[in-house]
Amino acid sequence: MKNISIWILLFGFMMMGIEAHAEKFKRPDTYNYQRGLEAFQNDNYDEAFEYLSRELQDNPKNGYAHTLVSAIHYSRNDYGKALSEADAALKYLPKKDSEYLCMAYLAKAGVLLVLEDTTKALSTFAEGIKRCPSDQVILFDKRAQLYYELGQYDLSDADYRKLIELEPGETLGYMGLGRNANAQERWEDAIKQFDYVTKLSSDYYYVYSFRAESYIGLKKWDEATDDIITVLKYDFDEQAVLLAITLEEPAFSMLITKLKVQAAKNPNDASWFELMGYMYESNRQYNKAIEAYNKANERDADDATYYRLSHCYYDMGNMKKALSSINSALNLNTDDLDDLEFKAVVLSEMGDHQGAIDIWDKVIEEVPEFAAGYHQRGYYKRLNGNLDDALEDLSMAIVLAPKNAYYYNSRALIYTQQGQNDLAEDDYRKVIELESKPEDYQCIPYAYLGLGDNEKAIACIDTIIARDTTSFDGYYNKACLYSRMNDKENALRYLRKSLELGNRHFGHISRDIDLDNIRGTDEFKALIDEFNHVDDDGDTAFGMRDNQAEGEETIGEVPFTKEDGVCKVKCRVNDLPLYFIFDTGASDVTLSMVEATFMVKNGYLSDSDIVGSQRYMDANGNVSVGTVINLKEVDFGGFTLNNVKASVVLNQKAPLLLGQSVLGRLGKIEIDNQRQVLKISHTK
């Protein structure tokens, strides 16, 4: 109900149809309104707001301008003004202009939903349905969605049936009825609706994700996994992926087998290996996940895949490989916030708290209102012993996000370390106030512990553990609570349970002040030695022994020539001598149509190398523009890149252009124009 972007997109789609039928109504043709409308349609809301504000100064009863201004205020999260403008629009819009009236009602309902006033939102939908007879479909759909979110499935079904009456050939109503049936575990009824959708629109592939959920409910594993495969052939659909990673046996192994079949049929497609990696990772089969992610990266290196690879190594406790993988992700996408945040986590786990602080310095400089950034930096400053600066950061986080209990808990720990117990108690009480419901419990056990109520602290952590008894986090936190209570026997017992469930964050364990009361015991040391072992590669797998070194770095120099202002480097593509253009400003790899066709006709490319959404090659072997091809091997200057994806283009000055999507796989690249060499620092 709070998804702002959905409502703004909805406005955009409506505007296309509304203005296409503008001739039916005498809509404003003033200069300011028309310029504002044009800017709005081009998503330039600041410019649109300027023109529309001038229009309303001249013509305050222009309901059309009020409608657009309402949407702009909505996009800026200024909901009070958005609501006022929507009401003004409904007051001044012509009664017969159903399309704009519908848009105004949607604007008002959208604001009310953000404000969580569902009663008034439902009333607004009802009034809109009554006053906009020719535009009821979208209003029925949005109201049906709201009823669904409120769990009022009968009312939601009624709206979807009304929608079907109005548009019997559309899939929307049937999809809604099926989705509602799934929510009530009426699996057979849901399948009937989804089956009908496949007949109405065979290429509406999202239906297969919903039908897979129904089959899972009936434990029809073969049908469910077939549907997941079907939708994934079209798109890496989020719901299908979520279903896949939550499957249990026997469906888990069944889907893995079917994914392997698809990978064999499409050997250059990385997505099947990516999904296998997700599934193995979610099932804590990290070695298999790593193997799958590496195969995906061999076919199409992607920062998101390296990010997941880093998480696998991190969860296994192999911090040097976790760091190497997250560095590879950042080579491909330098400023990705998730990658930077996780690198900070890994560095801190390795004991480099200052390195983690430096990363958050950079992030906060770019995003100064980022509350989580201040909290994380404050956390690392506390670990680094800088309590005053940590306190300042945590107070900043609380100002920016005053309803986040985690931030108060972290600040209370610092107050306690500083001996400011009264301030710590105030923060702990705030945590209890914010986490008043059991489903919200996260930090509350520590709050009760800080207030001296050990019994409630243990009761709350048991409530958290009951939500997921397979997660090691709850047991680790319970070990920390018992350690702080100086109950060493229970602390060691629950630490063992945490380790048995896969906790391999030994760097954190070695420094967590919550475990100070047990860290010096022989039992603690024996427990760590039992689980902190060496992996199959001979590397120390887990953090307390050897996690500082990164991968081996090699530095090479590759000569280039300059022609017409561009760098050209000799290379061999699938053993064919060529040149590539080195372009740090290009994002992707491109190959000319002439060169691609030559390579196909002369055996340097095969049918299996034609990949992507436009798999087209005519009977004469000519490759179409826009086709994605796989270059098995690109060699230059002692460096080899395998499985390079390239798009075929019509106009290209050189046969091959290498952009950042591939160059980022190598590492740091410097251009020495004086010596005319590329200096490449590559971490293996």
N, C-alpha and C positions, 0 to 999 in steps of 0.2 A: 504493500500500500504506500510505501515511501519511495518507490522507484521513480525518481524525477525524470530521468532520461527517457523512460518509456513514454511519458506524457508529452514531452517536448517533441519526440519523434512522431508521435501520433498527430500533433498539430501540423508538423511538416507534411505528412502524407495527406492530411485533410486539405491543406492549402492547395495542393496540386489539383484536386478535384473541384474545390470551391471556385478557384479562379477560372477553371476551364468552363464553368457554367455561369460566369459573371454576367453574361449578356441577358440572363433571365431577370436580373434586378438592376435597378439604377443605383449602383454603388458609387462611393465618392471618387471623383476624378481630379481632386485638387493636387497640386504639385507635391506638397509635403506628405500627403497620405500615400500617393503613388510611389514616391521615393522610399518611404518607410516600409511599404509593402514589399517592394523589390529587395530591399536590404534584409528584411525578415525572411523572405523566401530563400535568400542566399546564406542564411544562418549568421548574418552580420548583425547581431542584436544590439550592439552599442550604437552603430550608425542608425539602425531602425528606430531605436529609442529617441535619438535626437530629432529625427524628422517627425515622428509621431507625437512627440511632446509639443513641437511647434504647431502641429495640426490641431491638437486639443486646446492650445491657447486660442487659436482662431475659431475653432468649431468644437466647443466643449460637449456638444451632444452627438458627436460622431461615434456611434456605437461600434463601428468596425475598428476604429483606432483604439478604443478602449479594450476590445477583445485582444488585439495584438499586444498592447502594452501589458495586459494581464499575463499573457504567456511569457513576456520578457521578464517581468518581476518574478514570476515563478521560476524561471531558469536561474535567477540570481538568488534564490532562496529567500526572497523578500515577500513572505506569504501574506502579511497584512495588506500590503499594497495590491498584491495580485488578487486578493479576495474583493477589495473595494473596486478595482477596475472591472472585474468580472460582473459584479452587481451593476455597475454603470452600463456595461455593455448590454446586459439583459434589459435594462430600463430603456435604452435608446435605440436598440436595433429594431428594424422593421419587423413586424409580427409575421410577415409572410416569408422572410428570408430564413428558411429552416436550417440551411447549411451553417450560416454564421451563428445562429442561435444555438445550434448543437455544439459548436466549438466553444461558445461562451459557457454553456452548461458543463462541458467537460473541464474547462478551466476552473470553474468554481468547485466542481466535485474533486478535482485533483488536489486543490489546496486543502479542502476539508479533510481529505484522506491523509495528507501529510500531517495535519493538525490532529489526526486520530479522532475526528468527530464523525464517526460512521453514521450516526443517526441523521445528521444534516446532509451527509453525502448521499444517503439513500433517498432522502426527500428531494434532493436536487436532481438525481437521476429520474425519479418519478415525474417531476415537473417537466424535465426535458423530454421525456418520452411522450408526454401529453401534448407539448407545444411544438414538437418537431416530428410530425407524422412521416415525413419523407426521409428522415435520417435516424430512424429508431434503431437500426441494426447495431450500430456502434455503441449506442447507449445501453441497449439490452445486454450486449456483450460485456461492457464494463461493469454493469450492475451484477450480472451473473458471476463475474470474477470476484466481486466484493462479497457476495453471498457465499461463494466457495471459501474465501479466506476466513469468513466468520463461522464456517462450519454449518451453514444453513443450506444444506444440499437440496432439499425439496424446492426452496425458492430459487436457487440457482438453476435447477433443472427446468423449472417453469419458464425462466427467461430464455434458456437455450432452446426450448421447444418453440417459444414465440419467435425466436430468431430464425429457426428452421422454417416456420410458416412464411416468414417474410422473404427468406433466401433459401429455398429448398435445395438448390444446387451447390451451395457453399459448404465447406467442410467444418466451419467454425462451430456451429451448433452441435454437430455430432461429436466433434473432438471434446467439447465441454461436457457433454453427457457421459462420454467414456471416462474422462478424467475424474468426474464426480463419482462415478461407479468405482473406480480404482480406490479413491479416498475412503470409500465405505467397504472396501474389500469384496465388492460384488463383481468378481473377476469375470464371470461368464457374460454378464450384462455389458461390461466394458468391452470385451472382445467383439461382441456383436456390433457395437458402435464403430469400433476401429476397423473392423472388416469392411463395413459400409464405406468408410472414408477411403480405403484403398481402392474401392470400385469407383468412387467419385473422382478421385485424383491419384492416379497410380504413382505420380512422381512427388507426392507430398510425403517425403521420407520421414519427417518427424513422428508420424503416426506409429512407425515401427518401434520407436523408443517407448511410447506409452503402452503399446500392445505387449512389448517384452516384459514390462512391469506386471501386466495382467498374467502372463504365462508363468512368471516367477511366483506369483501368488498361488497359482495352481500347481506349482512344482513340475511344470512341463518344461524341463530344462532344455530339451532339444529345440523346441519351438522358440523358447526365449532367446537362446544363444543365436539361432538363425536370424531372428529379428534384429538383434544387436549388430550382427555382421552386416545385415542389409543396410541399416542406417549409416554405419560407418563407411560403407562403400561410397556414399554420397558426401558425408561431412563428418568431421570429428565432433559430433554432437555432444554437448555437455551432459545431457541426461543419460545418453547411451554409455558414455564413459563412466559416469557415476554408478550406473547399474553394474557395469563390468567389474569395477574395482571392489564392489561390495558383495559379489557372488561368493557363495560357499560351495563346498563339494556336494554333489559331483559336478555342478554346473561350472565351477572354476576351471577344472581340468578340461572339461568339454570345450569351453570357450577358448582356452589357451591353444588347444589342438586346432580349432577352426581358424584362429589367428595365424598359426604357423602355416596352415594351408594357403591362406591369403598372401602371406609373405612370400611363399614359394612361387605363387602365381604372379606376384608383382615384386620381383626381387629388388627393384630400385626405389620402392615406396617405403619411406621411413616410418610412416604413421602406424603400420601394423606392429613394428618393433616398439614404438613409443608406448602403445597401449599395453603390450605385454609387460613392458617395464613398469607402468603404473600398477598393473594387476599384481605383479610379483612384489613390488614395493609395499603395496597396501597389505599384502599377506606376509610381510616381513621376511620374504625370501630375497634378501638383498643381493647375494651373489648372482642369482638369476636375473634380477632387475638390472644390475650393472652390466651384465652381458648383453641384455636387450637394448639398453640405452646406448651402449657403445656401437652396436650394430646400426641403430637409428642414426647416430652421428656420423658413421662411416658413409651413410647414404645421403644425408643432408644435415650438416652440422647446424645446431640450433641452440640458442642460449637457454631456452626453457628446458631442453633435454639435459644440458650440462648442469643446470640448476638442480634438477631432480637427481642427477648422478651425484652431485655434491651432497645432497641430503642423504642418499644411501650410505655413502662413505661416513658421513657424520653420525648416522644412527648406528653404524657398525663400530664407531669409535676411531676410525682411521682418518685423523685430522689432516695429515699432510696431503692425502689424496683428495679429501674434501676441499682443501684450499686450492689445490691444482685445478680441480674441476670448476670451482666457482670463478677462478681467474679466467678459465677458458670461456665461461659464460660472459664475463665482463669484456673479454677481448671482442666478442661478437656484438655486445650491446653495452657500451661503456657506462651509460648513466642509468641503467635499469635499477630502480629503487629496491625491488625485491632481492636482486643479486647483491647489491651493496649491503643491504641489511644482513643478509645471510653470511656474507664475508666477515662482517663485524662479529657475528656469533661465533664463527669458526676461529677467528683470531683470538677472541676472548677465551675460548675453550683451550687454546694452545698457550694461554698465559699472556698474550700480547694485548693487554687491555688498552694501552695507548694507541695501538693500531686501530682498534675498534672505535675509540674516541675520535681519532682523526677522520674516519669514514663518516661518522655522524656529524662532525663539524662541517664537512662538505655538504651533506644532505640538508642540514638546518640552514646553511647559508643560502641554498637554493629554495627551500620551502620553510620559511621562518615561522609559519603558523602550524607546523606539524607536531602535534602534541606527543605522539608516540616517539618521535625523534628525540625530544627532550628527555622523555622517560628512559629510553634506552641509553642515551649518553650519560644520564645521571647514574644509571645502574653500573655502567662501566667505570665511571669516576669513583663510585663507592668501592668497587673491587680494587681500584688503583690507589685507594687510601685518601682520596681528595674529597673529604666529606662535605666541606663548605660549598664547593662548586657543585657537587652532586645534589645537595639540598636546594640550591638555586635552580638547577635544571628541573628537579621534580616539582618544585613549586610552580614553575612555568607550565609544566605539563598539566597540573591541576587547574590552573587558571584557564587554559585552553580547552580542557575537557573535564569539567568539574564533577561529572557523574561516573568517572572511571574508578572503581574501587581499587584496582590494582595499583594505581598511582599513589593513593593514600597509604596503602599498605607498605609500599616501598619507602615513602617518606618517613613513615613511623619507625622503620628499621634504623634509619639514620638518626632520627631524634633519640632513639634508645641508645645507640652507640655514643651519642654526644651527652647522654645523661639528662636530656630534656624530656623526662618521663611524662609530664603533664601534656605536652604537645603531642607526644606519641599516643597517649590514651585518647586524645581528641580525634586523631586520625583513625585509630582502631574503631572507635564508635561510629565514625563515618562509614567505614567499610561495612559494619553490621547493618547500618541503615540502608546502604545501597544494595546489599545482598540479602534482602529480606525474605526471598523465596528460595526454597531448596534447589530449584532448577537454576538459580543464579549463582549458587555457591562456587567460589573459586578461591578467594583470599580469606574468607571468613574464619577458617580454622586458626590461621595465624593471628587474626584479630582477637579471638577469644583467648588464645594463648598469651598474647601480649597484655590482656586485661586480667590474667591470672586464673581464668576459668578453663582448666585443663580438660575437664570432663566434656564440656560443650565442644572444645576444640577437636577431640577425638570423635565425637558423635558427628560433627560436620564433615570431617575428612572421610568417615565411613560412608556418609551419604554421597560424597563425590565418587568414591571408589565404586559404589554400587551402580553408578551410571555406566561404567565400563570396567569390568573386572579384569579385562585382558590388557589394559594399559598400565605401563610401569610407573607413570607419573604420580598417580594417587598413592601408590605404595612408597615411592621415594619420599613424597611429602610427609607421609605418616612416619617414616623413619626419621625425618628431620624434626618433626614435632616431638617424638619420644626422646631424641637426642637432647633437644633443648630442655626437656623435662628431667634430663639426666637418668632416664630409664634405658640403660645401655642394652639390656637384653632384648627388649622390644625394638629398639632402634636398629640393632643388628639383624633381627629377624625380618623386619620389613625392608631393610636395605637388600638383604639376600633375595627376597621376593621380587624386588624391583629388578635386580640383576638377572634373575631367572627369566623374567619377562622381556629381557632385551635391552635394559639400560646399559649403554656403553659410553656414557659421557663422563669418563674418568677424570678429565681435566677439571670439570666442574666439581665433581665429587672431591677432588683433592684440595679444592679451595673454598668450598661452601662452609661458611662459618656456622651454619646450623648443625654441622656434623663435628664440630670441634671437640665435643665431649666424648666421642668414640674414636676419633681418628688416630689417637695414640695407642689404642689397644692392640694387642696381638691378634685378637679375633678379627678386627677391621682389616689389618694388613693381610691376614691369611685369606680373607674373603675377596679382597681386591686381586691378590695373586691368583686365586682360583679362576677368576673370570677374565683377567687382563692378560691375554695370551698373544702369541705371534701368529700372523695370518699365513696363508699358503705361499705368498710371494717372499716370505722372509722378512717382511716389514713388520714393525711393531704395530699391531692393529689398533691399539687403544692408548688414549692420550697420556698416561702418566709416565711412559717410558721414553718414547722418541717420536714426538710429533712436530718438531720444529722445521725439519728440512722439507723443501719443496722438490718438485721433479727436476731432473737434470736439464740445465739450460744450454742450448747450443746457439752460437752466433755465426751467421753466414753473410757473405757479400755477393750480390748478384748484379752484374753489369747491365746497364741499359743504354739505349740510344734515344735521342730526342728528334722527333720529326713533327713539324707543324705544331710545336708546343706541347706534345704529349710524349710520355715515356713509353718506349717499346722494349719488351724483354723477350729474348729467344726462349722458346719452350717446345715441348713435344706433347701433343694431345693424342692419347691412344697410339703413341709411337709415330704420329704424323708431325713433321717439323712445321712449326707455325711461330707467329709472334703474338704476344698478348699486350694489350694496353693496360698499364698500371694506373688505376684511377681511384684515389682515396675518397673522392667525392661520390663515386657510384655506389649504390647499395647492393646491386645484384650482378650476376654473371650473364653476359650476353654473347651470342655467336651469330654471325651473319647467315642469312638464308643460303647464300651461295656456298659458303664453306660447309654448312651442315649437309646440304644436298651432295656436295662432292664427297664428304666423308661417308655418307650412306652408300653411294654408288661404288665406292672403292673399298668397302669393307672395314672402314674405321669406326663405323657405327652400325649397329644391328637393330632389328625390329624391337628387341627387348629394351633398347636404350631410349626408346620413345616413351616418355612418361608425362604425367601431368593431366590437367583437365581436358586439353586439346590433343589427343593422341591421333594425329593425322599425318599420314604419308601416302601420297597417291601411288597409282600403279607403276609410274615411271621412277619412283624413288624420290620425288621432290618433297621436301619438308615444308609444311606451311608456317607462315609467320605466326608467332604466339605459342608454338609448340614448345614444351619443356623437354629437354633431352638430358641424358645422364652421360657425363664424360668420365669413363672409368678411371683414367689416370692422366694427371697434368704434371709434367716434370719441368722444373726450371732451376738452374743454379744449385743443384744438389738437394733441392726440396721436392717432395712428391706429395701431391694432394690426390686422394682417391675419392671417387664418386662425387664429382662436382656437378651440381645442377646448373644448367644454362638455358636461357630463353632465346629462341630464334627470333631475330629482328630483321627488318628489311634494309634499313639504312644504317650502315656501320662502317667507319673508316678503316677498321682493322678487323681481322676475323674473330678475335676473342678479346673481350673486355672483362677483367677481373675486378669485381667490386668488393665492398667490405664484408659481404656475407661469406666470402671464402677467405679473403686476406686476414680477417679476424681470427681464423683458425690457426694462423701461424704464430701470432704474438705481436710484439712491438716491432714496427717497421719505421725506419728513418731513411730519408732521401738525402744522399750526399751529392748535390748537384755539381760540385767542383770536381770530384773524382768520377762522377756518373756511375754510382753504384747504389743499390738498395741494401741497407744493413738490416738484417732480420734477426731478432732475438726470439728464439723458439724454445718453449718449455715442453719437454716430452712428457 
